[in-house]
């Protein structure tokens, strides 16, 4: 079977994005409202500046920040790892697995075109990753 590309997975997607001067409270409310686990932090023109996730929100609150006044630019992960729309689903899944990410922005020329999470992949792609991982474990 032919490998899917990121472009196929994110087709018709409208990812949640906010400006760096939005607050943590705004981001959390938007994530809750859209039922997503991440906000892509973008500059004017759609350029990716960073990503803010549920993990970032927990860390921020655990450190005692005031969510109503803390700006995303202070707590986001700046310059996150991205993939291009032409790259394969397996490349994305390997990256998510190897780096421990839950969300991976998809960008073309620095501009956001989508985002994927582990849940966006089919069972066959997960099975292939498990098979590859098992193969490499045997080699250790």
C-alpha positions in Angstrom: 0.0 0.0 0.0 1.2 3.5 -0.8 2.4 5.7 2.0 0.3 8.7 2.9 1.8 12.1 2.9 1.2 14.8 5.5 -0.7 16.8 2.9 -3.3 13.9 2.7 -3.6 13.8 6.5 -4.1 17.5 7.0 -6.3 18.1 4.0 -9.2 20.5 4.9 -7.7 21.2 8.3 -8.0 24.5 10.1 -5.5 24.3 12.9 -5.9 26.5 16.0 -3.5 29.3 15.9 -3.0 32.4 18.1 -0.5 35.3 18.2 2.4 35.3 20.6 0.8 38.1 22.7 -2.3 35.9 23.5 -2.5 34.8 27.1 -2.2 31.3 28.5 -5.8 31.6 29.7 -6.9 32.5 26.1 -5.0 29.6 24.7 -6.4 27.1 27.2 -10.0 28.3 26.6 -9.5 28.0 22.9 -8.0 24.5 23.2 -10.9 23.5 25.4 -13.4 24.9 23.0 -11.9 23.2 20.0 -11.1 20.0 21.9 -7.5 20.1 20.8 -4.2 19.7 22.7 -2.1 22.4 21.1 -2.1 25.9 19.7 0.2 26.9 16.9 1.7 30.3 17.8 2.0 32.3 14.6 3.2 35.7 13.5 1.4 37.8 11.0 1.3 36.1 7.6 1.1 32.6 9.2 4.7 32.2 10.0 5.2 29.6 12.8 6.8 31.1 16.0 6.1 28.3 18.4 3.7 25.8 19.8 1.8 25.8 23.1 0.5 22.5 24.3 -1.4 21.1 27.3 1.9 20.0 28.7 3.1 23.6 28.6 -0.1 24.8 30.3 0.5 22.3 33.2 4.1 23.3 33.5 3.2 27.0 33.5 0.6 26.6 36.2 2.9 24.3 38.3 5.5 27.1 38.2 2.9 29.6 39.5 2.3 31.7 36.5 -0.8 33.8 36.2 -2.6 32.4 33.2 -4.6 35.6 32.7 -1.4 37.7 32.3 1.2 35.3 31.0 1.8 35.7 27.2 2.3 32.6 25.0 5.7 34.0 23.8 7.0 33.5 27.3 5.9 29.9 27.8 5.6 28.4 24.2 8.1 26.0 22.7 9.8 28.4 20.2 11.0 27.1 16.8 9.5 23.6 17.1 10.5 20.8 14.8 8.2 20.7 11.7 7.6 18.5 8.7 6.7 19.5 5.1 3.4 18.5 3.6 5.3 16.2 1.1 6.9 14.1 3.8 5.4 10.7 4.7 3.2 9.6 7.5 5.9 7.2 8.6 8.4 10.0 8.8 6.1 12.0 11.1 5.2 9.0 13.2 8.9 8.1 13.7 9.7 11.7 14.7 6.8 11.8 17.2 7.9 8.5 18.7 11.6 9.2 18.8 11.3 12.7 20.2 8.4 12.1 22.5 6.2 14.7 20.9 2.4 14.6 20.8 2.0 17.3 18.2 3.9 18.1 15.0 3.3 21.2 13.0 3.3 20.9 9.2 4.8 23.9 7.4 5.6 25.0 4.0 8.3 27.7 3.7 7.9 28.5 7.4 4.2 29.0 7.2 1.7 26.8 9.0 -0.5 24.5 6.8 -1.5 22.0 9.5 -0.7 19.9 12.6 -0.7 16.2 13.3 -0.8 14.2 16.5 -0.3 10.5 17.1 -4.1 10.0 16.8 -4.1 11.1 13.2 -2.4 7.9 12.0 -4.0 4.7 10.9 -3.6 1.4 12.7 -1.4 0.1 9.8 1.1 3.0 10.3 1.2 2.3 14.1 1.7 -1.4 13.4 4.6 -0.6 11.0 6.2 1.6 13.6 5.9 -1.1 16.2 7.4 -3.6 13.8 10.4 -1.3 13.1 10.9 -0.6 16.8 10.9 -4.3 17.6 13.4 -4.9 14.8 15.8 -2.3 16.2 15.3 -3.6 19.8 16.6 -7.0 18.6 19.7 -5.4 17.1 20.7 -3.8 20.5 
